[in-house]
Amino acid sequence: MGRVLTLLCLFAFVLPAHAHAAEQTLTFRSYERISIAPFGVVQGSELIPSPSFDGYVVGVTATVVDETGVEEPVQNVMLHHIVLAKLGAKDSTCSTFTDYDGRKGPVLAERFYAEGEERTRIDLPTGYGYPNKGSDHWGMVFMLMNHRAVADSVFVQYTIRYVTGEPLTAVKPIWADVRNCDADPIFSVPGGGKLFSTYSRSAELTMPESGLTLKFTRQRGALTGFMAGTDTLWLRFDRL
């Protein structure tokens, strides 16, 4: 079974950039303890804390910690993936979403960050930021794996680099996937090929608006680039 690589593109209008003013580092963790059975896998979604004052997100990282805040080694509990989203904001590439049971429903949040076991991070260029209000609410979708024969309880912890005190050039998250708008975006590799053969799936995305592409992040590493004057981005994912 091939796991689809999720690509998150942070997109901005081409406007003059400003230097960062007052940058803070804010650390949050999920409200609820997440319990995992021995050698278990747990998936879920929940509301999570977010900055309580207006500003701009300029960086995001995440990990798994125990009750005292100590990071869990991957040999204990692995963060398979998480997605952070802003509730009530419009997602750029999905108006409906298919859940694990195959039911379609409206998209009620804007996806702006994802991370897998590769520990992808967001670090925006100086002068650019993802705008956030203190009244905004965030949610999280997660999947964790317990690699031990004993039950465990952990929290998802995420660190936000946050700028206040000066307007930055606002960026907009553009989410793309070869099976976008699906809770379980995976595809099967047929198999039977020769040694070292590859199999790929591709998808085409028409950018919803013109602008400057600032940064690409994906769960198998990071691709950074600047693109202007184009409305179509061709995405191709190759898996062994």
C-alpha positions in Angstrom: 0.0 0.0 0.0 1.6 3.3 -1.0 1.1 6.2 1.3 0.2 9.4 -0.5 2.7 12.2 0.1 0.8 15.3 1.2 2.1 18.6 -0.2 1.4 21.9 1.5 2.2 25.1 -0.5 2.2 28.4 1.3 1.0 31.0 -1.2 1.3 34.8 -0.9 0.3 37.8 -3.0 3.3 39.6 -4.5 3.6 42.6 -2.2 6.5 44.3 -0.5 7.8 42.2 2.5 8.4 43.6 6.0 10.9 42.6 8.5 9.8 40.6 11.6 8.9 42.8 14.5 8.3 41.1 17.8 8.7 37.3 17.4 7.7 35.0 20.2 8.0 31.2 20.5 4.8 29.7 21.9 4.5 26.1 22.9 1.1 24.3 23.2 0.0 20.8 23.7 -3.3 18.9 23.1 -5.9 19.4 25.8 -6.5 15.7 26.3 -4.2 12.9 27.0 -4.1 10.4 24.2 -4.1 6.8 25.4 -2.7 4.0 23.1 -2.9 0.3 23.7 0.2 -2.0 23.5 1.4 -2.0 19.9 -1.7 0.0 19.2 -2.6 2.6 16.6 -4.9 5.5 17.5 -6.5 8.1 15.1 -8.7 11.0 16.1 -9.5 14.7 15.9 -9.9 17.3 18.6 -9.9 21.0 19.3 -6.5 22.3 20.3 -5.1 25.5 21.9 -4.0 28.4 19.7 -2.5 31.9 20.3 -4.9 34.1 22.2 -3.9 37.3 20.6 -3.6 38.6 17.0 -0.5 37.9 15.0 1.2 35.9 12.3 2.4 32.3 12.3 5.9 32.2 10.8 7.0 28.7 11.9 5.6 25.4 13.2 7.0 22.2 14.5 5.4 19.3 16.4 6.3 16.3 18.5 4.9 13.8 21.0 5.6 14.3 24.8 4.7 12.5 28.0 2.8 14.1 30.9 5.9 15.9 32.2 6.7 17.4 28.7 9.6 15.1 27.9 9.7 14.1 24.3 8.8 10.5 23.6 11.4 8.6 21.6 10.1 7.1 18.3 10.9 3.6 19.8 8.0 4.3 22.2 5.4 6.3 20.5 5.6 7.5 16.9 3.8 10.5 15.5 2.7 9.0 12.2 1.0 12.2 11.1 -0.9 15.3 12.3 -2.8 18.0 10.4 -3.5 21.4 12.0 -6.5 23.4 10.7 -8.2 26.7 11.4 -11.9 26.2 12.1 -14.4 28.3 10.1 -11.8 29.3 7.5 -12.3 28.3 3.8 -9.9 25.6 2.5 -8.4 26.6 -0.9 -8.6 23.2 -2.6 -11.5 21.3 -1.0 -15.2 22.2 -0.6 -16.3 18.7 0.4 -14.4 15.9 2.2 -14.8 12.1 2.3 -14.6 10.6 5.7 -13.3 7.1 6.7 -16.7 5.6 6.1 -17.0 7.1 2.6 -19.5 9.8 3.5 -19.1 13.2 2.0 -19.5 16.4 3.9 -18.6 20.1 3.8 -15.1 21.3 4.7 -15.4 23.5 7.8 -11.7 24.3 8.3 -8.5 25.4 6.5 -5.6 23.0 6.6 -2.4 24.9 7.2 0.2 22.5 8.6 1.0 18.8 8.4 3.7 16.6 9.7 4.7 12.9 9.6 7.4 10.8 11.1 9.9 12.7 9.0 9.2 15.8 11.2 8.5 18.3 8.5 8.5 21.9 9.7 7.3 25.3 8.4 9.8 28.2 8.4 8.4 31.1 6.3 10.8 33.7 4.8 11.3 36.9 6.7 8.4 39.4 6.2 5.7 36.7 5.5 3.2 35.1 7.9 0.0 33.2 8.2 -2.5 35.6 9.8 -4.2 34.5 12.9 -6.7 36.2 15.3 -6.9 35.6 19.0 -10.5 34.7 18.5 -9.6 32.0 15.9 -10.0 28.3 16.9 -7.7 25.4 15.7 -8.3 21.7 15.4 -6.1 18.7 14.9 -6.3 15.4 13.1 -3.7 12.8 14.3 -2.5 9.3 14.1 -0.1 7.8 16.6 1.5 4.4 16.9 2.7 2.6 20.0 5.9 0.5 19.3 6.0 -1.2 22.7 4.1 -4.0 24.5 2.9 -1.7 27.2 0.1 0.9 27.1 1.1 4.5 27.0 -0.5 8.0 27.3 0.9 11.0 25.5 0.2 14.5 24.3 0.9 16.1 20.9 3.0 19.2 21.5 3.5 21.9 18.9 5.7 25.0 18.9 4.6 28.2 17.0 6.9 31.0 16.0 4.5 34.0 16.2 5.0 37.6 15.1 3.0 40.5 16.6 3.3 44.3 16.5 3.7 44.8 12.7 1.7 43.7 9.7 3.4 41.1 7.5 2.6 40.0 4.0 -0.1 37.4 4.5 0.3 33.9 3.1 -2.4 31.5 2.2 -2.0 27.7 2.5 -2.7 25.7 -0.7 -3.1 22.0 0.0 -2.5 19.5 -2.8 -2.6 15.7 -2.8 -2.8 13.0 -5.5 -6.0 12.0 -3.6 -7.1 15.3 -2.1 -10.2 15.9 0.0 -10.1 12.3 1.4 -9.6 11.3 5.0 -7.6 8.3 4.0 -5.6 9.5 0.9 -3.7 6.3 0.1 -3.4 4.2 -3.1 -2.4 0.6 -3.8 0.8 -0.2 -5.7 0.0 -3.0 -8.1 3.3 -4.9 -7.5 4.8 -7.6 -9.7 7.4 -5.2 -11.2 11.1 -5.9 -11.7 13.6 -5.1 -9.0 14.1 -1.4 -8.5 11.0 -0.6 -10.6 8.8 2.3 -9.6 5.2 3.2 -9.6 3.7 6.7 -9.6 0.4 8.5 -9.4 0.0 12.1 -10.4 -2.5 15.0 -10.0 -2.9 18.4 -11.6 -3.7 21.5 -9.6 -4.9 24.8 -11.0 -3.8 27.4 -8.5 -7.0 29.1 -7.1 -5.4 32.6 -7.6 -2.3 34.2 -8.9 0.6 35.1 -6.6 4.1 34.1 -5.5 4.7 30.6 -4.3 6.9 30.9 -1.2 7.5 27.4 0.1 6.6 23.7 -0.3 6.6 21.2 2.5 5.8 17.6 2.3 5.9 14.6 4.6 9.0 13.0 2.9 11.2 16.1 3.1 11.0 19.7 2.0 11.1 21.5 -1.4 11.5 25.2 -1.3 11.0 27.5 -4.3 9.6 30.8 -5.5 7.2 30.9 -8.4 5.4 33.8 -9.9 3.4 34.4 -13.1 2.0 30.8 -13.3 -1.4 29.5 -12.5 -0.9 25.8 -13.0 1.3 23.6 -10.8 1.9 19.9 -11.9 2.5 17.6 -8.9 4.0 14.1 -9.4 4.7 11.6 -6.6 6.9 8.6 -7.2 7.0 5.6 -4.8 9.2 2.5 -4.9 
